[in-house]
Structures are given as structure tokens and as C-alpha cells.
Amino acid sequence: MRNLNRFWQSLERVPGPKDVPAFWEAHCGSDYDLIRPHLRATDTIGSLYPCPHPSSGHCPRRIVDCGNGQYAAICRDPHRVCSDVALAPREVLVHELDVAGLLQRIAAPIGLRFQQPVPRGDGTWAVGTSSRGDTLGQPVFLIILPQTARFRVAVERLMFNVPGPFVIIAPTSRHRDVALQEHLQRRGLGFLALDDVIGLSDDGQFAPIKAAEATTLPHPTPKEDRARVIKEFTTSHKCKVKDIQVAAGVDEADYYKWLHGRIPDHYSTCTAIERVLRIGIPKPAKR
């Protein structure tokens, strides 16, 4: 079983969630092949394209129409630090997430009686009812938003409009701070973070993470002991720090936030790293 932290995080990093394919690939990394079948081309031409060497103020590159169905991504830095890239028409079209298609693939593992998604506000969809024992029959809402403030407003809107208990699904738990958790508990609402419960099986299918891994958070390593633990781990597993980051599905910046204790221990970034330190580097999925 391989965790899909980066995959789920990408849904909250691509605004909309929709953008040109290159941005989807940049955020998903090696998990791009998993999201590609669930991206649908729109009629909108994107305006920006990723840079290989981002710099402040001039990135990302700008998409320009060269005429005759030809497009290019042009560096906006006056020193032209990035080379121009010729783009095919499909590469400049904004692609949006097919929410229904993705949810149908994970409905059974997460205990969802799937229904065609119905928009319910900013980044929010009604997606069915729960088939899980503790929330059986409750309505389920998916929320995908990049900013915590918008996520909080979306939750509060549902709490105002929906009587009784319901379940919230989100790609990650990074918006679930103490204040939000207090609101959820006060109303008896369920919360399911997909990066905690859905991984990739050895045969390349979405599958539930083992119950023990999904429900029991690893005991956090004390902040002052993390550098030593990492050194011992890389030595015993003959790996690099980068291998830990990849296995946990976190980027370098988030890794160092965990290392120096700059984010809460319950964040999905922290629990993903702690799981890798506990169970080791997962074997590559068979293809």
C-alpha cells in the first residue's frame, strides 16, 4: 500500500480545482497518471504555464497565442531565464477535475452511497449519503478549497443550511484546526480526510488504508529529537531525506516545517512523515 498524500494535496493546491495540464502535473508529480483520467478539458484557454526555475515577480510563464492554432509559454523575466515552450492547443486548455468520476472510484472504500454531485456553494458538492456504521444515512458533502478561511466559511454555510448531522469529506485535514474541530464536535458532524483513508494498492487501485493506520495517528516524535531520528533512519534504511519526503508525499518546505515543529502534530503532513518513520520506505507499486 502506498500513501497518496501528494495526490490529495494537489486537489487543494490547484484552484478551482482547474488549470492547464502542466500545473496539474507539477502539483501531482509522480501521481499525475492517477489524476489524468479525471481531468476534463474546458473551452477556456489558460494564461499561465509553470516555470522550471521560478523567481519572484516574473513567474510563472505567460501563454501567448501565436496564431494558426499555435501557442507558446513565454518567460516574463527580463533576463529570459526560462526557455520558451511551444504548446499544442490541448496543452493550453484549462482542465477541471471530474468530481463525479473520481468519487465513483473511491465511493466504496470510504463508505459513500454515491449520487451525482450537486454544487452547494464555493468548492462544495453534495455527493451522496454515508454507508459507514457510525454515520449511516447522513448526507455527505465534499469540500475542495485552497484557503482555510474559505473552507471554514463553506463549513459554516452547510451548518446553517443543513439541519442535523452530516459528514464532510476533504482531500486533506490541513484546514481542520482546533477552532473548526470544536464546531464539528458541537454539532456532532463527521469529518473524513481522504489522505488518511485512501491509498494505492500494489495493483494500482484506490484502496482503503489499513484500519490501524487510518484510525491511529503515529505518536509524534519530540521536536528536539527529530534531527537525530532522521539521521538514524536514513542510515539504517540507506536512503536520503528526499526519499522520506517522497514516501510521505510532502514537499521540502513542509518537511522542514515538521522538522522544526512549526506546524501542529495532527496535520496530515506530520502524520505522513511519522508513518514513514514508523513503517519505513514503501516498496514501489507494481505496474
Summary of the structure (lengths in Angstrom):
residues: 287
radius of gyration: 20.3
end to end distance: 13.1
largest distance: 60.1
contacts: 835
relative contact order: 0.13
helix: 42%
strand: 23%
